Amino acid sequence: MSGMPRSTRLLLVVVALLGSLAFLLVVEFGVSAGQVHRGVTVAGYDVSGLSFTELQDTLEVRGAMLREEPVCFFGEGVSLCASPADLGWRPEPGATAERAYEVGRTDFPFGALAERTTAWVEGVNVKWEGAPKPRRVDRLLSDWEDLFSARGLELERGLMRYKIRRAIITYPREEFRIPLH
């Protein structure tokens, strides 16, 4: 190889690197065919390696569990809880499964490759589709505002609304601080 021109050696190295990259891509696309890619989570819950049917079934069970278990908040000596079902939250496991399954499969080849790389390196977290009913959340927040205003405190309504959405999809359940001032 020492008698070869420098440009030929450079070309061989580039071809070898491109060939290796192509081989790795074929292996990656083949290994994860029909499965959720490594590094994909739904609201922090690992769903990597599941087939689409397994993913839907898993999210169906998880969604039912999240919907029935109350979410609780604390602040100023008070602990308040609410049921996601009472707030009208209906998880959408089918739509959520589609979003999780699509990671690394759209915008082929470069967008898909970029998403797969991100999933492998950093992870991709897909949010649950579905939200609580705004009217029911407003009613709850109004009740809580009355409770705290009687104590001379003000509930930060926008931040509390965000915390409710976050608490609903968090499992295992944890208590969140009620934003007051």
Buried (B, 14 or more C-beta within 10 A) or exposed (E): EEEEEEEEEEEEEEEEEEEEEEEEBEEBBEEBEEBBBBBBBBBEBEBBBBEBEBBBBBBBEBBEEBBEBEBBBEBEEBEBEBEBBBBBBBBBBEEBBBBBBBBBBEEEEEEBBEBBEBBBEEBBBBEBBBBBEEEBBEEBBEEBBEBBEEEEBEBEBEBBBEBBBEBBBBBEBEBBEBBBE
